[in-house]
């Protein structure tokens, strides 16, 4: 994780390295000021263009967390169909991701709905990154 203060607008920016949930799926975080961004990077599964306000649902053992697309975002077709899509996540949503292992991600795109199951051995990986970001994010707001 890396935290910096932007010298121009004085907002804190926090960057969290990618978490590998599957061999074809990664999640990363970034913040700017009071906004938390979540990135889903992948290929093969869940490929498709997303529109403004399309959602992805992170289903955990205890709850579900909904993230919303920040705008229209395409994918690249370099033989494997890869994408990096940006979503906005609430602080409560981040707290829920920090509190419970993730089981499944349901992605909505122009290609339809894709359900991506997370292997059991990787289900707790996002919890640590989420907890670290939540702690740093809350400190930056003080």
GUGULO-571837 format. One record per residue (C-alpha): x, y, z; residue number from 1; chain. Coordinates in Angstrom, 3 decimals, padded with zeros to 6 digits. Layout:
<node><u>X</u><v>Y</v><w>Z</w><kese>NUM</kese><lofi>A</lofi></node>
...
***
This chain:
<node><u>000.000</u><v>000.000</v><w>000.000</w><kese>1</kese><lofi>A</lofi></node>
<node><u>001.152</u><v>003.502</v><w>-000.793</w><kese>2</kese><lofi>A</lofi></node>
<node><u>-000.280</u><v>006.760</v><w>000.542</w><kese>3</kese><lofi>A</lofi></node>
<node><u>000.561</u><v>010.229</v><w>-000.789</w><kese>4</kese><lofi>A</lofi></node>
<node><u>-000.812</u><v>013.734</v><w>-000.459</w><kese>5</kese><lofi>A</lofi></node>
<node><u>-001.413</u><v>015.345</v><w>-003.828</w><kese>6</kese><lofi>A</lofi></node>
<node><u>000.668</u><v>018.555</v><w>-003.873</w><kese>7</kese><lofi>A</lofi></node>
<node><u>-001.879</u><v>020.366</v><w>-006.053</w><kese>8</kese><lofi>A</lofi></node>
<node><u>-005.237</u><v>019.655</v><w>-004.430</w><kese>9</kese><lofi>A</lofi></node>
<node><u>-003.944</u><v>018.398</v><w>-001.045</w><kese>10</kese><lofi>A</lofi></node>
<node><u>-006.122</u><v>015.285</v><w>-001.184</w><kese>11</kese><lofi>A</lofi></node>
<node><u>-004.772</u><v>012.039</v><w>000.196</w><kese>12</kese><lofi>A</lofi></node>
<node><u>-004.397</u><v>009.301</v><w>-002.391</w><kese>13</kese><lofi>A</lofi></node>
<node><u>-004.036</u><v>005.701</v><w>-001.264</w><kese>14</kese><lofi>A</lofi></node>
<node><u>-003.078</u><v>002.873</v><w>-003.608</w><kese>15</kese><lofi>A</lofi></node>
<node><u>-003.451</u><v>-000.821</v><w>-002.744</w><kese>16</kese><lofi>A</lofi></node>
<node><u>-001.696</u><v>-003.500</v><w>-004.787</w><kese>17</kese><lofi>A</lofi></node>
<node><u>-003.708</u><v>-006.056</v><w>-006.722</w><kese>18</kese><lofi>A</lofi></node>
<node><u>-005.091</u><v>-009.056</v><w>-004.880</w><kese>19</kese><lofi>A</lofi></node>
<node><u>-005.149</u><v>-012.240</v><w>-006.957</w><kese>20</kese><lofi>A</lofi></node>
<node><u>-008.490</u><v>-013.966</v><w>-006.409</w><kese>21</kese><lofi>A</lofi></node>
<node><u>-008.156</u><v>-016.399</v><w>-009.334</w><kese>22</kese><lofi>A</lofi></node>
<node><u>-005.601</u><v>-016.970</v><w>-012.062</w><kese>23</kese><lofi>A</lofi></node>
<node><u>-007.797</u><v>-014.784</v><w>-014.308</w><kese>24</kese><lofi>A</lofi></node>
<node><u>-009.121</u><v>-012.251</v><w>-011.770</w><kese>25</kese><lofi>A</lofi></node>
<node><u>-007.526</u><v>-009.506</v><w>-009.681</w><kese>26</kese><lofi>A</lofi></node>
<node><u>-008.968</u><v>-006.736</v><w>-007.478</w><kese>27</kese><lofi>A</lofi></node>
<node><u>-007.203</u><v>-003.502</v><w>-006.509</w><kese>28</kese><lofi>A</lofi></node>
<node><u>-008.159</u><v>-000.328</v><w>-004.651</w><kese>29</kese><lofi>A</lofi></node>
<node><u>-007.363</u><v>003.370</v><w>-004.831</w><kese>30</kese><lofi>A</lofi></node>
<node><u>-008.728</u><v>006.400</v><w>-003.036</w><kese>31</kese><lofi>A</lofi></node>
<node><u>-008.788</u><v>010.069</v><w>-003.911</w><kese>32</kese><lofi>A</lofi></node>
<node><u>-010.008</u><v>012.299</v><w>-001.103</w><kese>33</kese><lofi>A</lofi></node>
<node><u>-013.223</u><v>010.741</v><w>000.227</w><kese>34</kese><lofi>A</lofi></node>
<node><u>-013.859</u><v>008.489</v><w>-002.783</w><kese>35</kese><lofi>A</lofi></node>
<node><u>-012.907</u><v>004.792</v><w>-002.764</w><kese>36</kese><lofi>A</lofi></node>
<node><u>-012.346</u><v>003.107</v><w>-006.136</w><kese>37</kese><lofi>A</lofi></node>
<node><u>-012.288</u><v>-000.641</v><w>-006.694</w><kese>38</kese><lofi>A</lofi></node>
<node><u>-010.772</u><v>-002.140</v><w>-009.839</w><kese>39</kese><lofi>A</lofi></node>
<node><u>-011.582</u><v>-005.532</v><w>-011.291</w><kese>40</kese><lofi>A</lofi></node>
<node><u>-008.928</u><v>-006.780</v><w>-013.698</w><kese>41</kese><lofi>A</lofi></node>
<node><u>-009.504</u><v>-009.990</v><w>-015.548</w><kese>42</kese><lofi>A</lofi></node>
<node><u>-009.699</u><v>-012.015</v><w>-018.690</w><kese>43</kese><lofi>A</lofi></node>
<node><u>-011.783</u><v>-014.871</v><w>-020.025</w><kese>44</kese><lofi>A</lofi></node>
<node><u>-014.440</u><v>-014.655</v><w>-017.248</w><kese>45</kese><lofi>A</lofi></node>
<node><u>-016.722</u><v>-011.649</v><w>-017.098</w><kese>46</kese><lofi>A</lofi></node>
<node><u>-015.450</u><v>-010.004</v><w>-020.264</w><kese>47</kese><lofi>A</lofi></node>
<node><u>-017.707</u><v>-007.292</v><w>-021.600</w><kese>48</kese><lofi>A</lofi></node>
<node><u>-018.221</u><v>-003.569</v><w>-021.815</w><kese>49</kese><lofi>A</lofi></node>
<node><u>-019.801</u><v>-001.935</v><w>-018.778</w><kese>50</kese><lofi>A</lofi></node>
<node><u>-022.026</u><v>001.116</v><w>-018.787</w><kese>51</kese><lofi>A</lofi></node>
<node><u>-022.500</u><v>004.003</v><w>-016.379</w><kese>52</kese><lofi>A</lofi></node>
<node><u>-024.084</u><v>002.634</v><w>-013.185</w><kese>53</kese><lofi>A</lofi></node>
<node><u>-023.581</u><v>-001.053</v><w>-014.064</w><kese>54</kese><lofi>A</lofi></node>
<node><u>-022.828</u><v>-002.946</v><w>-010.896</w><kese>55</kese><lofi>A</lofi></node>
<node><u>-020.761</u><v>-005.786</v><w>-009.544</w><kese>56</kese><lofi>A</lofi></node>
<node><u>-021.853</u><v>-007.602</v><w>-006.402</w><kese>57</kese><lofi>A</lofi></node>
<node><u>-019.283</u><v>-009.061</v><w>-004.018</w><kese>58</kese><lofi>A</lofi></node>
<node><u>-021.007</u><v>-011.843</v><w>-002.088</w><kese>59</kese><lofi>A</lofi></node>
<node><u>-019.323</u><v>-012.613</v><w>001.225</w><kese>60</kese><lofi>A</lofi></node>
<node><u>-020.099</u><v>-015.145</v><w>003.955</w><kese>61</kese><lofi>A</lofi></node>
<node><u>-022.125</u><v>-012.536</v><w>005.860</w><kese>62</kese><lofi>A</lofi></node>
<node><u>-023.305</u><v>-009.915</v><w>003.399</w><kese>63</kese><lofi>A</lofi></node>
<node><u>-023.144</u><v>-008.585</v><w>-000.126</w><kese>64</kese><lofi>A</lofi></node>
<node><u>-021.393</u><v>-005.428</v><w>-001.291</w><kese>65</kese><lofi>A</lofi></node>
<node><u>-022.540</u><v>-003.554</v><w>-004.392</w><kese>66</kese><lofi>A</lofi></node>
<node><u>-020.060</u><v>-001.431</v><w>-006.360</w><kese>67</kese><lofi>A</lofi></node>
<node><u>-021.086</u><v>000.900</v><w>-009.213</w><kese>68</kese><lofi>A</lofi></node>
<node><u>-019.283</u><v>001.594</v><w>-012.468</w><kese>69</kese><lofi>A</lofi></node>
<node><u>-017.774</u><v>005.049</v><w>-012.813</w><kese>70</kese><lofi>A</lofi></node>
<node><u>-018.730</u><v>005.232</v><w>-016.491</w><kese>71</kese><lofi>A</lofi></node>
<node><u>-018.734</u><v>003.431</v><w>-019.811</w><kese>72</kese><lofi>A</lofi></node>
<node><u>-015.695</u><v>001.130</v><w>-019.965</w><kese>73</kese><lofi>A</lofi></node>
<node><u>-014.683</u><v>-001.212</v><w>-022.740</w><kese>74</kese><lofi>A</lofi></node>
<node><u>-012.475</u><v>-004.283</v><w>-022.835</w><kese>75</kese><lofi>A</lofi></node>
<node><u>-009.499</u><v>-005.227</v><w>-024.987</w><kese>76</kese><lofi>A</lofi></node>
<node><u>-009.473</u><v>-008.201</v><w>-027.276</w><kese>77</kese><lofi>A</lofi></node>
<node><u>-005.883</u><v>-009.325</v><w>-027.479</w><kese>78</kese><lofi>A</lofi></node>
<node><u>-006.806</u><v>-012.922</v><w>-028.031</w><kese>79</kese><lofi>A</lofi></node>
<node><u>-007.969</u><v>-013.462</v><w>-024.463</w><kese>80</kese><lofi>A</lofi></node>
<node><u>-010.431</u><v>-010.616</v><w>-023.875</w><kese>81</kese><lofi>A</lofi></node>
<node><u>-009.008</u><v>-008.649</v><w>-020.964</w><kese>82</kese><lofi>A</lofi></node>
<node><u>-010.420</u><v>-005.747</v><w>-018.986</w><kese>83</kese><lofi>A</lofi></node>
<node><u>-009.772</u><v>-003.318</v><w>-016.149</w><kese>84</kese><lofi>A</lofi></node>
<node><u>-013.000</u><v>-001.824</v><w>-014.887</w><kese>85</kese><lofi>A</lofi></node>
<node><u>-013.325</u><v>000.925</v><w>-012.282</w><kese>86</kese><lofi>A</lofi></node>
<node><u>-016.111</u><v>001.028</v><w>-009.704</w><kese>87</kese><lofi>A</lofi></node>
<node><u>-016.962</u><v>003.230</v><w>-006.724</w><kese>88</kese><lofi>A</lofi></node>
<node><u>-017.190</u><v>001.563</v><w>-003.321</w><kese>89</kese><lofi>A</lofi></node>
<node><u>-018.721</u><v>002.997</v><w>-000.140</w><kese>90</kese><lofi>A</lofi></node>
<node><u>-016.829</u><v>003.053</v><w>003.146</w><kese>91</kese><lofi>A</lofi></node>
<node><u>-019.458</u><v>000.688</v><w>004.605</w><kese>92</kese><lofi>A</lofi></node>
<node><u>-018.904</u><v>-001.639</v><w>001.660</w><kese>93</kese><lofi>A</lofi></node>
<node><u>-015.151</u><v>-001.591</v><w>002.288</w><kese>94</kese><lofi>A</lofi></node>
<node><u>-015.825</u><v>-002.380</v><w>005.942</w><kese>95</kese><lofi>A</lofi></node>
<node><u>-017.963</u><v>-005.374</v><w>004.911</w><kese>96</kese><lofi>A</lofi></node>
<node><u>-015.226</u><v>-006.660</v><w>002.575</w><kese>97</kese><lofi>A</lofi></node>
<node><u>-012.760</u><v>-006.385</v><w>005.470</w><kese>98</kese><lofi>A</lofi></node>
<node><u>-015.050</u><v>-008.355</v><w>007.801</w><kese>99</kese><lofi>A</lofi></node>
<node><u>-015.946</u><v>-011.466</v><w>005.807</w><kese>100</kese><lofi>A</lofi></node>
<node><u>-014.423</u><v>-013.804</v><w>003.187</w><kese>101</kese><lofi>A</lofi></node>
<node><u>-015.593</u><v>-013.264</v><w>-000.386</w><kese>102</kese><lofi>A</lofi></node>
<node><u>-017.355</u><v>-016.214</v><w>-002.010</w><kese>103</kese><lofi>A</lofi></node>
<node><u>-018.547</u><v>-014.934</v><w>-005.383</w><kese>104</kese><lofi>A</lofi></node>
<node><u>-018.494</u><v>-011.876</v><w>-007.631</w><kese>105</kese><lofi>A</lofi></node>
<node><u>-021.502</u><v>-011.240</v><w>-009.856</w><kese>106</kese><lofi>A</lofi></node>
<node><u>-020.625</u><v>-008.854</v><w>-012.719</w><kese>107</kese><lofi>A</lofi></node>
<node><u>-023.128</u><v>-007.108</v><w>-014.956</w><kese>108</kese><lofi>A</lofi></node>
<node><u>-022.005</u><v>-006.011</v><w>-018.418</w><kese>109</kese><lofi>A</lofi></node>
<node><u>-023.270</u><v>-005.644</v><w>-021.957</w><kese>110</kese><lofi>A</lofi></node>
<node><u>-022.446</u><v>-009.343</v><w>-022.384</w><kese>111</kese><lofi>A</lofi></node>
<node><u>-024.914</u><v>-010.236</v><w>-019.600</w><kese>112</kese><lofi>A</lofi></node>
<node><u>-024.473</u><v>-011.436</v><w>-016.050</w><kese>113</kese><lofi>A</lofi></node>
<node><u>-021.398</u><v>-013.443</v><w>-015.072</w><kese>114</kese><lofi>A</lofi></node>
<node><u>-021.025</u><v>-015.275</v><w>-011.772</w><kese>115</kese><lofi>A</lofi></node>
<node><u>-017.410</u><v>-015.782</v><w>-010.756</w><kese>116</kese><lofi>A</lofi></node>
<node><u>-016.811</u><v>-018.158</v><w>-007.872</w><kese>117</kese><lofi>A</lofi></node>
<node><u>-013.674</u><v>-017.525</v><w>-005.827</w><kese>118</kese><lofi>A</lofi></node>
<node><u>-011.600</u><v>-020.590</v><w>-004.886</w><kese>119</kese><lofi>A</lofi></node>
<node><u>-011.805</u><v>-021.361</v><w>-001.164</w><kese>120</kese><lofi>A</lofi></node>
<node><u>-008.053</u><v>-020.925</v><w>-000.672</w><kese>121</kese><lofi>A</lofi></node>
<node><u>-008.306</u><v>-017.284</v><w>-001.901</w><kese>122</kese><lofi>A</lofi></node>
<node><u>-011.546</u><v>-016.217</v><w>-000.214</w><kese>123</kese><lofi>A</lofi></node>
<node><u>-009.857</u><v>-014.447</v><w>002.714</w><kese>124</kese><lofi>A</lofi></node>
<node><u>-007.223</u><v>-012.590</v><w>000.656</w><kese>125</kese><lofi>A</lofi></node>
<node><u>-009.373</u><v>-009.528</v><w>-000.020</w><kese>126</kese><lofi>A</lofi></node>
<node><u>-010.156</u><v>-009.158</v><w>003.704</w><kese>127</kese><lofi>A</lofi></node>
<node><u>-006.593</u><v>-008.142</v><w>004.592</w><kese>128</kese><lofi>A</lofi></node>
<node><u>-006.229</u><v>-005.611</v><w>001.796</w><kese>129</kese><lofi>A</lofi></node>
<node><u>-009.671</u><v>-004.171</v><w>002.615</w><kese>130</kese><lofi>A</lofi></node>
<node><u>-008.881</u><v>-003.907</v><w>006.339</w><kese>131</kese><lofi>A</lofi></node>
<node><u>-005.540</u><v>-002.200</v><w>005.669</w><kese>132</kese><lofi>A</lofi></node>
<node><u>-007.153</u><v>000.286</v><w>003.286</w><kese>133</kese><lofi>A</lofi></node>
<node><u>-010.032</u><v>000.971</v><w>005.684</w><kese>134</kese><lofi>A</lofi></node>
<node><u>-007.602</u><v>001.792</v><w>008.496</w><kese>135</kese><lofi>A</lofi></node>
<node><u>-005.486</u><v>004.087</v><w>006.295</w><kese>136</kese><lofi>A</lofi></node>
<node><u>-008.589</u><v>005.702</v><w>004.752</w><kese>137</kese><lofi>A</lofi></node>
<node><u>-010.077</u><v>006.504</v><w>008.159</w><kese>138</kese><lofi>A</lofi></node>
<node><u>-006.761</u><v>007.980</v><w>009.342</w><kese>139</kese><lofi>A</lofi></node>
<node><u>-006.591</u><v>010.194</v><w>006.243</w><kese>140</kese><lofi>A</lofi></node>
<node><u>-009.990</u><v>011.725</v><w>007.027</w><kese>141</kese><lofi>A</lofi></node>
<node><u>-008.911</u><v>012.977</v><w>010.477</w><kese>142</kese><lofi>A</lofi></node>
***
